[in-house]
Amino acid sequence: MLAGQAAEDFYGRMRSATTIFTTPEHPELAIIVVGTTPTDRIRRRYALWGLARMMNHMVLHNDFRDFTFELNYRGSPVGQIYVGPEPTSPSESTVKGVFGEPQSVTQVIYTAISNETEMLSWQYQYFGLSLTMNEVFMGTVGALVIGARPASINRVSNFVARFPPYRAVHHWACSPGQPSLFTYSMLIKSIQATAMHALDQMDFRELGVRVTDGVQEVGWGGYVRDPALKTANCPPPLSSLSFR
């Protein structure tokens, strides 16, 4: 969900007035993002920030009820996010009847991860200190939102991100000794793949990752537990990893 939107135009608008996010693993659950009117396509950065804040609220307060979050930016309403059972049709959206009429355009997005994307593959190595699932999850949310913001060039040299107060700190970099082939699209997919691997394994120790594009290594990274990340430019636990 976040990874798919993070790869889109950060300063653009959502493609539809109503966007419904679901997963095959949990088809009964939906996250619905809407603008302020039936035809308003919310700006993507507001949706990303809102989704991150919503997830933080749910995790921090252990509050996983059906809920509608009102999104305001600098005091002005910009949209709403609903989380709960998926409605049978957009007009029955349980976004508390925000709009009295059916939405004219609806986009249903089924979120997934595939190691085939862009011919990327990932090699993982656990090491070091343990983190909780929530720390890894929210650290990943923070990394995706920060990675979505466009850079001056579409190449990753050194990337560090987290979501305070959670202790998981993501660090990613291009492979040393060659011009960077590691794009921000690759970065976003790698951040998502790493979190999915940890969830699949139900193992939330610090994790190092080697990224290849089918031909050669293009980057490396993963997440460590703060304060294991001593400085933004020299993370000893990750830079010293070796992969077999």
C-alpha positions as CSV (number, residue, x, y, z in Angstrom):
1,M,0.0,0.0,0.0
2,L,2.5,2.6,1.2
3,A,5.2,1.3,-1.1
4,G,3.0,1.6,-4.2
5,Q,2.1,5.2,-3.4
6,A,5.6,6.1,-2.4
7,A,6.8,5.1,-5.9
8,E,4.3,7.6,-7.5
9,D,4.5,11.4,-7.9
10,F,4.9,12.7,-4.4
11,Y,3.5,16.2,-5.2
12,G,0.8,14.9,-7.5
13,R,-2.7,13.7,-6.7
14,M,-4.2,10.3,-6.2
15,R,-5.4,8.8,-9.4
16,S,-9.0,8.5,-8.2
17,A,-11.4,10.4,-6.0
18,T,-11.8,7.3,-3.9
19,T,-9.0,4.8,-3.4
20,I,-9.6,1.5,-1.6
21,F,-6.5,-0.5,-0.5
22,T,-7.0,-4.2,0.3
23,T,-4.7,-7.2,0.5
24,P,-5.4,-10.8,-0.5
25,E,-4.3,-12.0,2.9
26,H,-6.9,-9.9,4.7
27,P,-9.7,-9.3,2.2
28,E,-12.1,-8.3,5.0
29,L,-10.1,-5.2,5.8
30,A,-9.8,-2.1,3.8
31,I,-8.2,1.3,4.0
32,I,-10.2,4.0,2.0
33,V,-8.7,7.3,1.1
34,V,-11.0,10.2,-0.1
35,G,-10.7,13.9,-0.7
36,T,-12.9,16.7,0.5
37,T,-15.6,16.4,-2.2
38,P,-16.9,13.5,-4.4
39,T,-14.6,14.6,-7.3
40,D,-11.6,15.8,-5.3
41,R,-8.4,13.7,-5.7
42,I,-6.4,14.2,-2.5
43,R,-2.8,15.2,-3.0
44,R,-0.6,12.1,-2.6
45,R,1.7,13.6,0.0
46,Y,-1.3,14.3,2.2
47,A,-2.4,10.7,1.8
48,L,1.1,9.4,2.6
49,W,1.5,11.6,5.7
50,G,-2.1,10.8,6.8
51,L,-1.6,7.0,6.4
52,A,1.7,7.2,8.5
53,R,0.1,9.2,11.2
54,M,-2.9,6.9,11.3
55,M,-0.7,3.8,11.6
56,N,1.3,5.5,14.3
57,H,-1.9,6.3,16.3
58,M,-3.1,2.7,16.0
59,V,0.2,1.1,17.0
60,L,1.1,3.6,19.8
61,H,-2.3,3.4,21.4
62,N,-3.1,-0.2,20.5
63,D,-6.3,1.1,19.0
64,F,-7.4,-1.1,16.1
65,R,-11.0,-0.2,15.9
66,D,-12.9,0.7,12.7
67,F,-12.1,4.4,12.5
68,T,-12.3,7.5,10.3
69,F,-9.4,9.9,10.4
70,E,-9.9,13.5,9.4
71,L,-6.9,14.9,7.6
72,N,-6.1,18.6,8.0
73,Y,-3.1,20.5,6.6
74,R,-2.2,23.8,8.2
75,G,-5.7,24.1,9.6
76,S,-7.6,23.2,6.4
77,P,-9.4,19.9,5.7
78,V,-7.7,17.9,2.9
79,G,-9.4,14.5,3.1
80,Q,-10.3,11.5,5.2
81,I,-8.9,8.0,5.7
82,Y,-11.2,5.1,6.8
83,V,-9.9,1.8,8.1
84,G,-12.3,-1.1,8.7
85,P,-14.3,-3.7,6.9
86,E,-14.5,-3.2,3.1
87,P,-17.9,-1.8,2.1
88,T,-19.8,-3.8,-0.6
89,S,-19.8,-0.7,-2.8
90,P,-18.3,2.8,-2.7
91,S,-21.7,4.3,-2.1
92,E,-22.0,2.3,1.1
93,S,-18.6,3.4,2.2
94,T,-18.5,3.6,6.0
95,V,-16.4,6.8,5.8
96,K,-19.3,8.0,8.0
97,G,-21.3,9.1,5.0
98,V,-18.8,11.7,4.0
99,F,-20.5,12.1,0.6
100,G,-24.2,11.5,0.2
101,E,-23.8,10.2,-3.4
102,P,-21.8,7.4,-4.9
103,Q,-18.2,8.2,-5.9
104,S,-17.9,8.8,-9.6
105,V,-14.5,7.2,-9.9
106,T,-13.1,4.5,-7.6
107,Q,-9.8,2.7,-7.8
108,V,-9.4,-0.6,-5.9
109,I,-5.7,-1.4,-5.3
110,Y,-4.6,-4.9,-4.3
111,T,-1.3,-4.5,-2.5
112,A,1.4,-7.2,-2.9
113,I,5.1,-7.7,-3.1
114,S,7.0,-9.7,-5.7
115,N,10.7,-10.5,-6.0
116,E,10.3,-10.4,-9.7
117,T,9.7,-6.6,-9.8
118,E,12.4,-4.8,-11.9
119,M,14.3,-8.1,-11.8
120,L,15.4,-7.3,-8.2
121,S,16.4,-10.0,-5.8
122,W,17.3,-9.7,-2.1
123,Q,19.7,-11.7,0.1
124,Y,19.0,-11.4,3.8
125,Q,21.2,-11.9,6.9
126,Y,20.0,-11.5,10.5
127,F,22.4,-10.3,13.1
128,G,22.7,-8.4,16.4
129,L,19.9,-6.9,18.5
130,S,16.2,-7.7,18.6
131,L,13.4,-5.3,17.8
132,T,9.7,-5.7,18.2
133,M,7.3,-6.2,15.2
134,N,5.8,-2.7,15.8
135,E,9.3,-1.1,15.8
136,V,10.1,-2.8,12.4
137,F,6.7,-1.9,11.0
138,M,6.8,1.7,12.0
139,G,10.4,2.1,11.0
140,T,9.5,0.8,7.6
141,V,6.5,3.3,7.4
142,G,8.9,6.2,8.2
143,A,11.4,5.0,5.6
144,L,8.8,4.7,2.9
145,V,7.4,8.1,3.5
146,I,10.8,9.7,3.5
147,G,11.9,7.7,0.4
148,A,8.8,9.0,-1.4
149,R,10.0,12.6,-1.3
150,P,11.7,13.3,-4.6
151,A,15.5,13.7,-4.6
152,S,17.5,16.0,-6.8
153,I,18.7,12.9,-8.7
154,N,17.1,9.6,-8.9
155,R,20.1,7.7,-7.4
156,V,20.6,6.6,-3.9
157,S,24.0,7.2,-2.4
158,N,23.2,7.2,1.3
159,F,19.7,7.0,2.8
160,V,18.8,7.0,6.5
161,A,15.3,7.1,7.9
162,R,13.2,6.2,10.9
163,F,9.9,7.0,12.6
164,P,10.5,8.3,16.1
165,P,10.0,7.1,18.8
166,Y,10.4,3.6,17.3
167,R,14.0,2.3,17.4
168,A,14.3,0.6,14.0
169,V,16.5,2.8,11.8
170,H,16.7,2.0,8.0
171,H,20.0,2.6,6.3
172,W,20.5,2.0,2.5
173,A,23.4,2.8,0.2
174,C,24.6,2.1,-3.3
175,S,27.3,-0.6,-3.7
176,P,30.7,0.9,-3.1
177,G,33.3,1.3,-5.8
178,Q,31.1,2.0,-8.7
179,P,28.6,4.7,-9.9
180,S,25.2,4.4,-8.2
181,L,22.8,2.0,-10.0
182,F,20.5,2.1,-7.0
183,T,17.4,4.1,-7.8
184,Y,14.7,5.4,-5.5
185,S,12.3,3.0,-7.1
186,M,14.6,0.1,-6.2
187,L,15.0,1.6,-2.7
188,I,11.3,1.7,-2.0
189,K,10.8,-1.9,-3.3
190,S,13.7,-3.1,-1.1
191,I,12.4,-1.4,2.0
192,Q,9.0,-3.1,1.5
193,A,10.6,-6.5,0.6
194,T,12.8,-6.4,3.8
195,A,9.8,-5.8,6.0
196,M,7.8,-8.5,4.3
197,H,10.7,-10.9,4.8
198,A,10.9,-10.2,8.5
199,L,7.1,-10.7,8.8
200,D,7.2,-13.9,6.9
201,Q,10.0,-15.2,9.1
202,M,8.4,-13.6,12.3
203,D,12.0,-12.7,13.1
204,F,12.6,-9.0,14.0
205,R,16.3,-8.9,14.7
206,E,18.5,-6.4,13.0
207,L,18.6,-7.3,9.3
208,G,21.1,-6.7,6.6
209,V,20.1,-6.9,2.9
210,R,22.1,-7.2,-0.4
211,V,20.2,-6.0,-3.5
212,T,20.9,-7.3,-7.0
213,D,19.3,-6.5,-10.3
214,G,19.7,-9.9,-11.9
215,V,23.2,-9.0,-13.1
216,Q,25.1,-7.4,-10.3
217,E,24.8,-6.0,-6.9
218,V,23.3,-2.5,-6.9
219,G,22.9,-1.7,-3.3
220,W,22.8,-2.9,0.3
221,G,21.1,-1.9,3.5
222,G,18.5,-3.0,6.0
223,Y,17.6,-1.8,9.5
224,V,19.4,-1.6,12.8
225,R,18.3,-0.8,16.4
226,D,19.1,2.7,17.5
227,P,21.6,3.6,19.0
228,A,23.5,0.9,17.0
229,L,23.5,3.4,14.1
230,K,26.4,5.6,15.4
231,T,26.3,8.1,12.6
232,A,24.3,8.6,9.4
233,N,27.4,8.0,7.3
234,C,29.1,5.1,9.0
235,P,26.8,2.3,10.3
236,P,29.2,-0.3,11.5
237,P,26.8,-3.2,11.8
238,L,25.6,-3.0,8.2
239,S,28.7,-1.9,6.4
240,S,30.6,-4.9,7.8
241,L,28.1,-7.6,6.7
242,S,29.2,-10.3,4.3
243,F,26.8,-12.4,2.3
244,R,27.2,-16.0,1.1
